[in-house]
């Protein structure tokens, strides 16, 4: 967790409901500013996501299904553009 760049679907939701993040902050494994931002900001390109191949990213979803689908679509598109994974028709 400490090495990861953490993104959430909602900062307010994560602060109230993300038990793993709350516990890590309580144990001082991470600080209150460890969450880099919301995944929607990355999609809107108002916030940079992963910048280097060696970086570890962690997305904490709190159950907002529409963002889960958008995230999956984005990752799938990037993987296909880069020739990664199996050739799967959707």
PDB file of N, CA, C and O in Angstrom:
ATOM      1  N   UNK A   1       0.835  -1.191   0.000  1.00  0.00           N
ATOM      2  CA  UNK A   1       0.000   0.000   0.000  1.00  0.00           C
ATOM      3  C   UNK A   1       0.877   1.249   0.000  1.00  0.00           C
ATOM      4  O   UNK A   1       0.586   2.225  -0.692  1.00  0.00           O
ATOM      5  N   UNK A   2       1.940   1.207   0.776  1.00  0.00           N
ATOM      6  CA  UNK A   2       2.796   2.386   0.905  1.00  0.00           C
ATOM      7  C   UNK A   2       3.439   2.764  -0.427  1.00  0.00           C
ATOM      8  O   UNK A   2       3.572   3.949  -0.729  1.00  0.00           O
ATOM      9  N   UNK A   3       3.840   1.771  -1.229  1.00  0.00           N
ATOM     10  CA  UNK A   3       4.496   2.036  -2.514  1.00  0.00           C
ATOM     11  C   UNK A   3       3.524   2.460  -3.606  1.00  0.00           C
ATOM     12  O   UNK A   3       3.931   3.048  -4.607  1.00  0.00           O
ATOM     13  N   UNK A   4       2.255   2.165  -3.417  1.00  0.00           N
ATOM     14  CA  UNK A   4       1.279   2.364  -4.487  1.00  0.00           C
ATOM     15  C   UNK A   4       0.811   3.805  -4.598  1.00  0.00           C
ATOM     16  O   UNK A   4       0.731   4.535  -3.610  1.00  0.00           O
ATOM     17  N   UNK A   5       0.504   4.192  -5.830  1.00  0.00           N
ATOM     18  CA  UNK A   5      -0.212   5.435  -6.098  1.00  0.00           C
ATOM     19  C   UNK A   5      -1.689   5.051  -6.025  1.00  0.00           C
ATOM     20  O   UNK A   5      -2.177   4.285  -6.856  1.00  0.00           O
ATOM     21  N   UNK A   6      -2.388   5.579  -5.043  1.00  0.00           N
ATOM     22  CA  UNK A   6      -3.762   5.154  -4.782  1.00  0.00           C
ATOM     23  C   UNK A   6      -4.757   6.121  -5.423  1.00  0.00           C
ATOM     24  O   UNK A   6      -4.654   7.339  -5.276  1.00  0.00           O
ATOM     25  N   UNK A   7      -5.720   5.543  -6.137  1.00  0.00           N
ATOM     26  CA  UNK A   7      -6.819   6.287  -6.742  1.00  0.00           C
ATOM     27  C   UNK A   7      -8.118   5.668  -6.246  1.00  0.00           C
ATOM     28  O   UNK A   7      -8.192   4.461  -6.017  1.00  0.00           O
ATOM     29  N   UNK A   8      -9.125   6.488  -6.083  1.00  0.00           N
ATOM     30  CA  UNK A   8     -10.417   6.025  -5.584  1.00  0.00           C
ATOM     31  C   UNK A   8     -11.514   6.499  -6.521  1.00  0.00           C
ATOM     32  O   UNK A   8     -11.285   7.360  -7.371  1.00  0.00           O
ATOM     33  N   UNK A   9     -12.705   5.939  -6.366  1.00  0.00           N
ATOM     34  CA  UNK A   9     -13.809   6.455  -7.176  1.00  0.00           C
ATOM     35  C   UNK A   9     -14.414   7.696  -6.547  1.00  0.00           C
ATOM     36  O   UNK A   9     -15.015   8.515  -7.243  1.00  0.00           O
ATOM     37  N   UNK A  10     -14.260   7.844  -5.234  1.00  0.00           N
ATOM     38  CA  UNK A  10     -14.763   9.015  -4.527  1.00  0.00           C
ATOM     39  C   UNK A  10     -13.901   9.259  -3.291  1.00  0.00           C
ATOM     40  O   UNK A  10     -13.795   8.393  -2.424  1.00  0.00           O
ATOM     41  N   UNK A  11     -13.295  10.421  -3.212  1.00  0.00           N
ATOM     42  CA  UNK A  11     -12.485  10.744  -2.020  1.00  0.00           C
ATOM     43  C   UNK A  11     -13.338  10.724  -0.745  1.00  0.00           C
ATOM     44  O   UNK A  11     -12.935  10.163   0.274  1.00  0.00           O
ATOM     45  N   UNK A  12     -14.502  11.335  -0.820  1.00  0.00           N
ATOM     46  CA  UNK A  12     -15.374  11.390   0.357  1.00  0.00           C
ATOM     47  C   UNK A  12     -15.804   9.986   0.760  1.00  0.00           C
ATOM     48  O   UNK A  12     -15.807   9.644   1.942  1.00  0.00           O
ATOM     49  N   UNK A  13     -16.164   9.182  -0.224  1.00  0.00           N
ATOM     50  CA  UNK A  13     -16.570   7.812   0.058  1.00  0.00           C
ATOM     51  C   UNK A  13     -15.436   7.001   0.650  1.00  0.00           C
ATOM     52  O   UNK A  13     -15.644   6.239   1.595  1.00  0.00           O
ATOM     53  N   UNK A  14     -14.239   7.155   0.106  1.00  0.00           N
ATOM     54  CA  UNK A  14     -13.077   6.413   0.601  1.00  0.00           C
ATOM     55  C   UNK A  14     -12.750   6.810   2.034  1.00  0.00           C
ATOM     56  O   UNK A  14     -12.423   5.959   2.860  1.00  0.00           O
ATOM     57  N   UNK A  15     -12.839   8.100   2.326  1.00  0.00           N
ATOM     58  CA  UNK A  15     -12.539   8.572   3.679  1.00  0.00           C
ATOM     59  C   UNK A  15     -13.512   8.011   4.705  1.00  0.00           C
ATOM     60  O   UNK A  15     -13.166   7.852   5.875  1.00  0.00           O
ATOM     61  N   UNK A  16     -14.726   7.712   4.264  1.00  0.00           N
ATOM     62  CA  UNK A  16     -15.749   7.211   5.187  1.00  0.00           C
ATOM     63  C   UNK A  16     -15.894   5.691   5.181  1.00  0.00           C
ATOM     64  O   UNK A  16     -16.257   5.100   6.198  1.00  0.00           O
ATOM     65  N   UNK A  17     -15.609   5.045   4.025  1.00  0.00           N
ATOM     66  CA  UNK A  17     -15.973   3.638   3.871  1.00  0.00           C
ATOM     67  C   UNK A  17     -14.845   2.678   3.531  1.00  0.00           C
ATOM     68  O   UNK A  17     -15.023   1.467   3.661  1.00  0.00           O
ATOM     69  N   UNK A  18     -13.698   3.170   3.102  1.00  0.00           N
ATOM     70  CA  UNK A  18     -12.618   2.283   2.641  1.00  0.00           C
ATOM     71  C   UNK A  18     -11.804   1.795   3.839  1.00  0.00           C
ATOM     72  O   UNK A  18     -10.784   2.386   4.194  1.00  0.00           O
ATOM     73  N   UNK A  19     -12.262   0.731   4.442  1.00  0.00           N
ATOM     74  CA  UNK A  19     -11.641   0.222   5.660  1.00  0.00           C
ATOM     75  C   UNK A  19     -10.153  -0.034   5.546  1.00  0.00           C
ATOM     76  O   UNK A  19      -9.405   0.259   6.479  1.00  0.00           O
ATOM     77  N   UNK A  20      -9.702  -0.582   4.407  1.00  0.00           N
ATOM     78  CA  UNK A  20      -8.273  -0.856   4.258  1.00  0.00           C
ATOM     79  C   UNK A  20      -7.448   0.427   4.226  1.00  0.00           C
ATOM     80  O   UNK A  20      -6.353   0.472   4.787  1.00  0.00           O
ATOM     81  N   UNK A  21      -7.957   1.460   3.581  1.00  0.00           N
ATOM     82  CA  UNK A  21      -7.241   2.738   3.551  1.00  0.00           C
ATOM     83  C   UNK A  21      -7.308   3.430   4.916  1.00  0.00           C
ATOM     84  O   UNK A  21      -6.322   3.999   5.384  1.00  0.00           O
ATOM     85  N   UNK A  22      -8.469   3.372   5.535  1.00  0.00           N
ATOM     86  CA  UNK A  22      -8.638   3.984   6.859  1.00  0.00           C
ATOM     87  C   UNK A  22      -7.706   3.316   7.863  1.00  0.00           C
ATOM     88  O   UNK A  22      -7.063   3.995   8.663  1.00  0.00           O
ATOM     89  N   UNK A  23      -7.631   1.987   7.822  1.00  0.00           N
ATOM     90  CA  UNK A  23      -6.761   1.249   8.740  1.00  0.00           C
ATOM     91  C   UNK A  23      -5.284   1.568   8.471  1.00  0.00           C
ATOM     92  O   UNK A  23      -4.516   1.771   9.412  1.00  0.00           O
ATOM     93  N   UNK A  24      -4.888   1.613   7.212  1.00  0.00           N
ATOM     94  CA  UNK A  24      -3.498   1.927   6.879  1.00  0.00           C
ATOM     95  C   UNK A  24      -3.121   3.324   7.361  1.00  0.00           C
ATOM     96  O   UNK A  24      -2.001   3.542   7.823  1.00  0.00           O
ATOM     97  N   UNK A  25      -4.046   4.261   7.254  1.00  0.00           N
ATOM     98  CA  UNK A  25      -3.777   5.614   7.754  1.00  0.00           C
ATOM     99  C   UNK A  25      -3.711   5.616   9.282  1.00  0.00           C
ATOM    100  O   UNK A  25      -2.850   6.268   9.873  1.00  0.00           O
ATOM    101  N   UNK A  26      -4.613   4.891   9.905  1.00  0.00           N
ATOM    102  CA  UNK A  26      -4.625   4.798  11.368  1.00  0.00           C
ATOM    103  C   UNK A  26      -3.305   4.209  11.889  1.00  0.00           C
ATOM    104  O   UNK A  26      -2.795   4.629  12.927  1.00  0.00           O
ATOM    105  N   UNK A  27      -2.762   3.228  11.149  1.00  0.00           N
ATOM    106  CA  UNK A  27      -1.501   2.587  11.531  1.00  0.00           C
ATOM    107  C   UNK A  27      -0.280   3.380  11.055  1.00  0.00           C
ATOM    108  O   UNK A  27       0.862   2.980  11.279  1.00  0.00           O
ATOM    109  N   UNK A  28      -0.544   4.501  10.401  1.00  0.00           N
ATOM    110  CA  UNK A  28       0.493   5.385   9.871  1.00  0.00           C
ATOM    111  C   UNK A  28       1.356   4.726   8.798  1.00  0.00           C
ATOM    112  O   UNK A  28       2.511   5.100   8.593  1.00  0.00           O
ATOM    113  N   UNK A  29       0.772   3.735   8.116  1.00  0.00           N
ATOM    114  CA  UNK A  29       1.425   3.131   6.959  1.00  0.00           C
ATOM    115  C   UNK A  29       1.374   4.109   5.794  1.00  0.00           C
ATOM    116  O   UNK A  29       2.300   4.185   4.986  1.00  0.00           O
ATOM    117  N   UNK A  30       0.283   4.850   5.721  1.00  0.00           N
ATOM    118  CA  UNK A  30       0.112   5.897   4.717  1.00  0.00           C
ATOM    119  C   UNK A  30      -0.350   7.157   5.435  1.00  0.00           C
ATOM    120  O   UNK A  30      -0.813   7.106   6.574  1.00  0.00           O
ATOM    121  N   UNK A  31      -0.218   8.287   4.750  1.00  0.00           N
ATOM    122  CA  UNK A  31      -0.656   9.558   5.313  1.00  0.00           C
ATOM    123  C   UNK A  31      -2.003   9.977   4.746  1.00  0.00           C
ATOM    124  O   UNK A  31      -2.525   9.323   3.843  1.00  0.00           O
ATOM    125  N   UNK A  32      -2.563  11.043   5.257  1.00  0.00           N
ATOM    126  CA  UNK A  32      -3.885  11.496   4.806  1.00  0.00           C
ATOM    127  C   UNK A  32      -3.898  11.953   3.347  1.00  0.00           C
ATOM    128  O   UNK A  32      -4.964  12.015   2.734  1.00  0.00           O
ATOM    129  N   UNK A  33      -2.739  12.271   2.784  1.00  0.00           N
ATOM    130  CA  UNK A  33      -2.669  12.716   1.389  1.00  0.00           C
ATOM    131  C   UNK A  33      -2.202  11.614   0.449  1.00  0.00           C
ATOM    132  O   UNK A  33      -1.827  11.895  -0.689  1.00  0.00           O
ATOM    133  N   UNK A  34      -2.219  10.352   0.907  1.00  0.00           N
ATOM    134  CA  UNK A  34      -1.721   9.246   0.094  1.00  0.00           C
ATOM    135  C   UNK A  34      -2.610   8.966  -1.114  1.00  0.00           C
ATOM    136  O   UNK A  34      -2.117   8.517  -2.149  1.00  0.00           O
ATOM    137  N   UNK A  35      -3.894   9.221  -0.999  1.00  0.00           N
ATOM    138  CA  UNK A  35      -4.786   9.038  -2.142  1.00  0.00           C
ATOM    139  C   UNK A  35      -4.492  10.151  -3.131  1.00  0.00           C
ATOM    140  O   UNK A  35      -4.645  11.331  -2.817  1.00  0.00           O
ATOM    141  N   UNK A  36      -4.067   9.766  -4.329  1.00  0.00           N
ATOM    142  CA  UNK A  36      -3.662  10.753  -5.340  1.00  0.00           C
ATOM    143  C   UNK A  36      -4.849  11.474  -5.960  1.00  0.00           C
ATOM    144  O   UNK A  36      -4.747  12.642  -6.337  1.00  0.00           O
ATOM    145  N   UNK A  37      -5.980  10.774  -6.065  1.00  0.00           N
ATOM    146  CA  UNK A  37      -7.144  11.416  -6.664  1.00  0.00           C
ATOM    147  C   UNK A  37      -8.205  10.409  -7.024  1.00  0.00           C
ATOM    148  O   UNK A  37      -8.130   9.236  -6.658  1.00  0.00           O
ATOM    149  N   UNK A  38      -9.192  10.887  -7.746  1.00  0.00           N
ATOM    150  CA  UNK A  38     -10.305  10.056  -8.181  1.00  0.00           C
ATOM    151  C   UNK A  38     -10.055   9.556  -9.596  1.00  0.00           C
ATOM    152  O   UNK A  38      -9.479  10.260 -10.425  1.00  0.00           O
ATOM    153  N   UNK A  39     -10.492   8.342  -9.857  1.00  0.00           N
ATOM    154  CA  UNK A  39     -10.268   7.741 -11.164  1.00  0.00           C
ATOM    155  C   UNK A  39     -10.936   8.573 -12.264  1.00  0.00           C
ATOM    156  O   UNK A  39     -10.441   8.615 -13.390  1.00  0.00           O
ATOM    157  N   UNK A  40     -12.042   9.226 -11.953  1.00  0.00           N
ATOM    158  CA  UNK A  40     -12.693  10.097 -12.936  1.00  0.00           C
ATOM    159  C   UNK A  40     -11.796  11.239 -13.377  1.00  0.00           C
ATOM    160  O   UNK A  40     -11.868  11.682 -14.523  1.00  0.00           O
ATOM    161  N   UNK A  41     -10.952  11.718 -12.475  1.00  0.00           N
ATOM    162  CA  UNK A  41     -10.002  12.779 -12.827  1.00  0.00           C
ATOM    163  C   UNK A  41      -8.953  12.259 -13.808  1.00  0.00           C
ATOM    164  O   UNK A  41      -8.507  12.987 -14.695  1.00  0.00           O
ATOM    165  N   UNK A  42      -8.566  11.001 -13.642  1.00  0.00           N
ATOM    166  CA  UNK A  42      -7.601  10.400 -14.569  1.00  0.00           C
ATOM    167  C   UNK A  42      -8.242  10.253 -15.942  1.00  0.00           C
ATOM    168  O   UNK A  42      -7.622  10.571 -16.956  1.00  0.00           O
ATOM    169  N   UNK A  43      -9.490   9.768 -15.977  1.00  0.00           N
ATOM    170  CA  UNK A  43     -10.190   9.623 -17.255  1.00  0.00           C
ATOM    171  C   UNK A  43     -10.398  10.967 -17.940  1.00  0.00           C
ATOM    172  O   UNK A  43     -10.323  11.059 -19.165  1.00  0.00           O
ATOM    173  N   UNK A  44     -10.659  12.003 -17.158  1.00  0.00           N
ATOM    174  CA  UNK A  44     -10.873  13.343 -17.708  1.00  0.00           C
ATOM    175  C   UNK A  44      -9.547  14.021 -18.065  1.00  0.00           C
ATOM    176  O   UNK A  44      -9.527  15.108 -18.642  1.00  0.00           O
ATOM    177  N   UNK A  45      -8.451  13.363 -17.713  1.00  0.00           N
ATOM    178  CA  UNK A  45      -7.094  13.872 -17.970  1.00  0.00           C
ATOM    179  C   UNK A  45      -6.799  15.170 -17.237  1.00  0.00           C
ATOM    180  O   UNK A  45      -5.997  15.985 -17.693  1.00  0.00           O
ATOM    181  N   UNK A  46      -7.456  15.357 -16.091  1.00  0.00           N
ATOM    182  CA  UNK A  46      -7.130  16.499 -15.241  1.00  0.00           C
ATOM    183  C   UNK A  46      -6.146  16.090 -14.157  1.00  0.00           C
ATOM    184  O   UNK A  46      -5.667  16.926 -13.390  1.00  0.00           O
ATOM    185  N   UNK A  47      -5.847  14.788 -14.100  1.00  0.00           N
ATOM    186  CA  UNK A  47      -4.899  14.237 -13.143  1.00  0.00           C
ATOM    187  C   UNK A  47      -4.146  13.114 -13.832  1.00  0.00           C
ATOM    188  O   UNK A  47      -4.751  12.256 -14.475  1.00  0.00           O
ATOM    189  N   UNK A  48      -2.831  13.117 -13.701  1.00  0.00           N
ATOM    190  CA  UNK A  48      -2.024  12.071 -14.323  1.00  0.00           C
ATOM    191  C   UNK A  48      -2.201  10.753 -13.580  1.00  0.00           C
ATOM    192  O   UNK A  48      -2.282  10.726 -12.352  1.00  0.00           O
ATOM    193  N   UNK A  49      -2.260   9.683 -14.321  1.00  0.00           N
ATOM    194  CA  UNK A  49      -2.291   8.346 -13.742  1.00  0.00           C
ATOM    195  C   UNK A  49      -0.872   7.808 -13.663  1.00  0.00           C
ATOM    196  O   UNK A  49       0.072   8.551 -13.390  1.00  0.00           O
ATOM    197  N   UNK A  50      -0.734   6.543 -13.897  1.00  0.00           N
ATOM    198  CA  UNK A  50       0.575   5.891 -13.853  1.00  0.00           C
ATOM    199  C   UNK A  50       1.484   6.501 -14.912  1.00  0.00           C
ATOM    200  O   UNK A  50       1.111   6.603 -16.081  1.00  0.00           O
ATOM    201  N   UNK A  51       2.674   6.901 -14.496  1.00  0.00           N
ATOM    202  CA  UNK A  51       3.590   7.553 -15.416  1.00  0.00           C
ATOM    203  C   UNK A  51       4.753   6.688 -15.863  1.00  0.00           C
ATOM    204  O   UNK A  51       5.308   6.908 -16.940  1.00  0.00           O
ATOM    205  N   UNK A  52       5.127   5.719 -15.066  1.00  0.00           N
ATOM    206  CA  UNK A  52       6.270   4.859 -15.363  1.00  0.00           C
ATOM    207  C   UNK A  52       5.859   3.400 -15.234  1.00  0.00           C
ATOM    208  O   UNK A  52       5.006   3.059 -14.414  1.00  0.00           O
ATOM    209  N   UNK A  53       6.460   2.549 -16.035  1.00  0.00           N
ATOM    210  CA  UNK A  53       6.115   1.131 -16.024  1.00  0.00           C
ATOM    211  C   UNK A  53       6.334   0.481 -14.662  1.00  0.00           C
ATOM    212  O   UNK A  53       5.603  -0.439 -14.295  1.00  0.00           O
ATOM    213  N   UNK A  54       7.323   0.941 -13.912  1.00  0.00           N
ATOM    214  CA  UNK A  54       7.646   0.325 -12.617  1.00  0.00           C
ATOM    215  C   UNK A  54       6.729   0.788 -11.482  1.00  0.00           C
ATOM    216  O   UNK A  54       6.752   0.214 -10.393  1.00  0.00           O
ATOM    217  N   UNK A  55       5.920   1.825 -11.731  1.00  0.00           N
ATOM    218  CA  UNK A  55       5.041   2.346 -10.675  1.00  0.00           C
ATOM    219  C   UNK A  55       3.935   1.350 -10.338  1.00  0.00           C
ATOM    220  O   UNK A  55       3.435   0.634 -11.206  1.00  0.00           O
ATOM    221  N   UNK A  56       3.575   1.322  -9.088  1.00  0.00           N
ATOM    222  CA  UNK A  56       2.476   0.482  -8.616  1.00  0.00           C
ATOM    223  C   UNK A  56       1.263   1.377  -8.410  1.00  0.00           C
ATOM    224  O   UNK A  56       1.337   2.390  -7.714  1.00  0.00           O
ATOM    225  N   UNK A  57       0.150   0.997  -9.019  1.00  0.00           N
ATOM    226  CA  UNK A  57      -1.085   1.751  -8.815  1.00  0.00           C
ATOM    227  C   UNK A  57      -2.105   0.853  -8.138  1.00  0.00           C
ATOM    228  O   UNK A  57      -2.100  -0.366  -8.313  1.00  0.00           O
ATOM    229  N   UNK A  58      -2.972   1.475  -7.368  1.00  0.00           N
ATOM    230  CA  UNK A  58      -4.002   0.761  -6.630  1.00  0.00           C
ATOM    231  C   UNK A  58      -5.287   1.551  -6.766  1.00  0.00           C
ATOM    232  O   UNK A  58      -5.345   2.723  -6.395  1.00  0.00           O
ATOM    233  N   UNK A  59      -6.321   0.911  -7.299  1.00  0.00           N
ATOM    234  CA  UNK A  59      -7.621   1.556  -7.424  1.00  0.00           C
ATOM    235  C   UNK A  59      -8.557   0.954  -6.399  1.00  0.00           C
ATOM    236  O   UNK A  59      -8.835  -0.244  -6.430  1.00  0.00           O
ATOM    237  N   UNK A  60      -9.037   1.776  -5.501  1.00  0.00           N
ATOM    238  CA  UNK A  60      -9.977   1.347  -4.466  1.00  0.00           C
ATOM    239  C   UNK A  60     -11.379   1.704  -4.922  1.00  0.00           C
ATOM    240  O   UNK A  60     -11.775   2.869  -4.913  1.00  0.00           O
ATOM    241  N   UNK A  61     -12.116   0.689  -5.318  1.00  0.00           N
ATOM    242  CA  UNK A  61     -13.495   0.887  -5.739  1.00  0.00           C
ATOM    243  C   UNK A  61     -14.423   0.692  -4.545  1.00  0.00           C
ATOM    244  O   UNK A  61     -14.252  -0.233  -3.751  1.00  0.00           O
ATOM    245  N   UNK A  62     -15.388   1.565  -4.435  1.00  0.00           N
ATOM    246  CA  UNK A  62     -16.361   1.472  -3.349  1.00  0.00           C
ATOM    247  C   UNK A  62     -17.721   1.017  -3.844  1.00  0.00           C
ATOM    248  O   UNK A  62     -18.730   1.195  -3.161  1.00  0.00           O
ATOM    249  N   UNK A  63     -17.749   0.432  -5.028  1.00  0.00           N
ATOM    250  CA  UNK A  63     -18.994  -0.145  -5.519  1.00  0.00           C
ATOM    251  C   UNK A  63     -19.770   0.714  -6.489  1.00  0.00           C
ATOM    252  O   UNK A  63     -20.955   0.463  -6.709  1.00  0.00           O
ATOM    253  N   UNK A  64     -19.153   1.708  -7.071  1.00  0.00           N
ATOM    254  CA  UNK A  64     -19.819   2.517  -8.089  1.00  0.00           C
ATOM    255  C   UNK A  64     -19.661   1.781  -9.420  1.00  0.00           C
ATOM    256  O   UNK A  64     -18.646   1.933 -10.100  1.00  0.00           O
ATOM    257  N   UNK A  65     -20.645   0.999  -9.783  1.00  0.00           N
ATOM    258  CA  UNK A  65     -20.556   0.099 -10.924  1.00  0.00           C
ATOM    259  C   UNK A  65     -20.201   0.820 -12.217  1.00  0.00           C
ATOM    260  O   UNK A  65     -19.431   0.291 -13.019  1.00  0.00           O
ATOM    261  N   UNK A  66     -20.733   1.994 -12.436  1.00  0.00           N
ATOM    262  CA  UNK A  66     -20.454   2.704 -13.682  1.00  0.00           C
ATOM    263  C   UNK A  66     -18.962   3.001 -13.815  1.00  0.00           C
ATOM    264  O   UNK A  66     -18.420   2.953 -14.919  1.00  0.00           O
ATOM    265  N   UNK A  67     -18.304   3.302 -12.722  1.00  0.00           N
ATOM    266  CA  UNK A  67     -16.870   3.566 -12.789  1.00  0.00           C
ATOM    267  C   UNK A  67     -16.079   2.277 -12.954  1.00  0.00           C
ATOM    268  O   UNK A  67     -15.020   2.280 -13.582  1.00  0.00           O
ATOM    269  N   UNK A  68     -16.571   1.189 -12.405  1.00  0.00           N
ATOM    270  CA  UNK A  68     -15.915  -0.097 -12.622  1.00  0.00           C
ATOM    271  C   UNK A  68     -15.939  -0.452 -14.106  1.00  0.00           C
ATOM    272  O   UNK A  68     -14.932  -0.897 -14.657  1.00  0.00           O
ATOM    273  N   UNK A  69     -17.077  -0.259 -14.746  1.00  0.00           N
ATOM    274  CA  UNK A  69     -17.217  -0.559 -16.165  1.00  0.00           C
ATOM    275  C   UNK A  69     -16.329   0.373 -16.990  1.00  0.00           C
ATOM    276  O   UNK A  69     -15.655  -0.078 -17.915  1.00  0.00           O
ATOM    277  N   UNK A  70     -16.323   1.645 -16.669  1.00  0.00           N
ATOM    278  CA  UNK A  70     -15.490   2.600 -17.397  1.00  0.00           C
ATOM    279  C   UNK A  70     -14.013   2.258 -17.240  1.00  0.00           C
ATOM    280  O   UNK A  70     -13.248   2.359 -18.199  1.00  0.00           O
ATOM    281  N   UNK A  71     -13.613   1.859 -16.056  1.00  0.00           N
ATOM    282  CA  UNK A  71     -12.224   1.480 -15.817  1.00  0.00           C
ATOM    283  C   UNK A  71     -11.856   0.255 -16.642  1.00  0.00           C
ATOM    284  O   UNK A  71     -10.808   0.228 -17.287  1.00  0.00           O
ATOM    285  N   UNK A  72     -12.707  -0.748 -16.622  1.00  0.00           N
ATOM    286  CA  UNK A  72     -12.447  -1.963 -17.389  1.00  0.00           C
ATOM    287  C   UNK A  72     -12.358  -1.665 -18.878  1.00  0.00           C
ATOM    288  O   UNK A  72     -11.486  -2.198 -19.563  1.00  0.00           O
ATOM    289  N   UNK A  73     -13.241  -0.830 -19.381  1.00  0.00           N
ATOM    290  CA  UNK A  73     -13.227  -0.473 -20.804  1.00  0.00           C
ATOM    291  C   UNK A  73     -11.932   0.252 -21.157  1.00  0.00           C
ATOM    292  O   UNK A  73     -11.323  -0.024 -22.191  1.00  0.00           O
ATOM    293  N   UNK A  74     -11.517   1.167 -20.309  1.00  0.00           N
ATOM    294  CA  UNK A  74     -10.292   1.932 -20.550  1.00  0.00           C
ATOM    295  C   UNK A  74      -9.069   1.016 -20.563  1.00  0.00           C
ATOM    296  O   UNK A  74      -8.238   1.102 -21.467  1.00  0.00           O
ATOM    297  N   UNK A  75      -8.959   0.146 -19.572  1.00  0.00           N
ATOM    298  CA  UNK A  75      -7.817  -0.769 -19.491  1.00  0.00           C
ATOM    299  C   UNK A  75      -7.825  -1.729 -20.677  1.00  0.00           C
ATOM    300  O   UNK A  75      -6.774  -2.004 -21.256  1.00  0.00           O
ATOM    301  N   UNK A  76      -8.987  -2.235 -21.040  1.00  0.00           N
ATOM    302  CA  UNK A  76      -9.095  -3.137 -22.179  1.00  0.00           C
ATOM    303  C   UNK A  76      -8.648  -2.449 -23.464  1.00  0.00           C
ATOM    304  O   UNK A  76      -7.913  -3.033 -24.260  1.00  0.00           O
ATOM    305  N   UNK A  77      -9.093  -1.203 -23.667  1.00  0.00           N
ATOM    306  CA  UNK A  77      -8.703  -0.458 -24.871  1.00  0.00           C
ATOM    307  C   UNK A  77      -7.195  -0.254 -24.923  1.00  0.00           C
ATOM    308  O   UNK A  77      -6.572  -0.459 -25.965  1.00  0.00           O
ATOM    309  N   UNK A  78      -6.610   0.149 -23.803  1.00  0.00           N
ATOM    310  CA  UNK A  78      -5.162   0.348 -23.754  1.00  0.00           C
ATOM    311  C   UNK A  78      -4.414  -0.948 -24.030  1.00  0.00           C
ATOM    312  O   UNK A  78      -3.417  -0.947 -24.751  1.00  0.00           O
ATOM    313  N   UNK A  79      -4.883  -2.048 -23.464  1.00  0.00           N
ATOM    314  CA  UNK A  79      -4.229  -3.342 -23.673  1.00  0.00           C
ATOM    315  C   UNK A  79      -4.291  -3.737 -25.148  1.00  0.00           C
ATOM    316  O   UNK A  79      -3.299  -4.208 -25.705  1.00  0.00           O
ATOM    317  N   UNK A  80      -5.434  -3.551 -25.774  1.00  0.00           N
ATOM    318  CA  UNK A  80      -5.545  -3.900 -27.203  1.00  0.00           C
ATOM    319  C   UNK A  80      -4.658  -3.011 -28.053  1.00  0.00           C
ATOM    320  O   UNK A  80      -4.023  -3.491 -28.992  1.00  0.00           O
ATOM    321  N   UNK A  81      -4.600  -1.708 -27.737  1.00  0.00           N
ATOM    322  CA  UNK A  81      -3.739  -0.792 -28.487  1.00  0.00           C
ATOM    323  C   UNK A  81      -2.278  -1.203 -28.395  1.00  0.00           C
ATOM    324  O   UNK A  81      -1.507  -1.006 -29.334  1.00  0.00           O
ATOM    325  N   UNK A  82      -1.905  -1.772 -27.265  1.00  0.00           N
ATOM    326  CA  UNK A  82      -0.514  -2.162 -27.030  1.00  0.00           C
ATOM    327  C   UNK A  82      -0.238  -3.616 -27.376  1.00  0.00           C
ATOM    328  O   UNK A  82       0.863  -4.113 -27.141  1.00  0.00           O
ATOM    329  N   UNK A  83      -1.225  -4.296 -27.930  1.00  0.00           N
ATOM    330  CA  UNK A  83      -1.047  -5.687 -28.333  1.00  0.00           C
ATOM    331  C   UNK A  83      -0.886  -6.642 -27.170  1.00  0.00           C
ATOM    332  O   UNK A  83      -0.237  -7.680 -27.307  1.00  0.00           O
ATOM    333  N   UNK A  84      -1.458  -6.316 -26.043  1.00  0.00           N
ATOM    334  CA  UNK A  84      -1.319  -7.139 -24.851  1.00  0.00           C
ATOM    335  C   UNK A  84      -2.521  -8.056 -24.677  1.00  0.00           C
ATOM    336  O   UNK A  84      -3.630  -7.718 -25.091  1.00  0.00           O
ATOM    337  N   UNK A  85      -2.305  -9.207 -24.069  1.00  0.00           N
ATOM    338  CA  UNK A  85      -3.398 -10.139 -23.785  1.00  0.00           C
ATOM    339  C   UNK A  85      -3.799 -10.921 -24.993  1.00  0.00           C
ATOM    340  O   UNK A  85      -3.216 -10.779 -26.068  1.00  0.00           O
ATOM    341  N   UNK A  86      -4.802 -11.752 -24.813  1.00  0.00           N
ATOM    342  CA  UNK A  86      -5.332 -12.555 -25.909  1.00  0.00           C
ATOM    343  C   UNK A  86      -6.163 -11.699 -26.828  1.00  0.00           C
ATOM    344  O   UNK A  86      -6.649 -10.636 -26.441  1.00  0.00           O
ATOM    345  N   UNK A  87      -6.324 -12.163 -28.036  1.00  0.00           N
ATOM    346  CA  UNK A  87      -7.214 -11.488 -28.979  1.00  0.00           C
ATOM    347  C   UNK A  87      -8.629 -11.953 -28.671  1.00  0.00           C
ATOM    348  O   UNK A  87      -9.008 -13.076 -29.003  1.00  0.00           O
ATOM    349  N   UNK A  88      -9.398 -11.092 -28.042  1.00  0.00           N
ATOM    350  CA  UNK A  88     -10.766 -11.418 -27.624  1.00  0.00           C
ATOM    351  C   UNK A  88     -11.720 -10.455 -28.303  1.00  0.00           C
ATOM    352  O   UNK A  88     -11.501  -9.243 -28.295  1.00  0.00           O
ATOM    353  N   UNK A  89     -12.754 -10.982 -28.876  1.00  0.00           N
ATOM    354  CA  UNK A  89     -13.778 -10.127 -29.478  1.00  0.00           C
ATOM    355  C   UNK A  89     -14.827  -9.818 -28.435  1.00  0.00           C
ATOM    356  O   UNK A  89     -15.267 -10.700 -27.698  1.00  0.00           O
ATOM    357  N   UNK A  90     -15.220  -8.571 -28.379  1.00  0.00           N
ATOM    358  CA  UNK A  90     -16.230  -8.151 -27.420  1.00  0.00           C
ATOM    359  C   UNK A  90     -17.428  -7.613 -28.160  1.00  0.00           C
ATOM    360  O   UNK A  90     -18.406  -7.200 -27.536  1.00  0.00           O
TER     361      UNK A  90
END
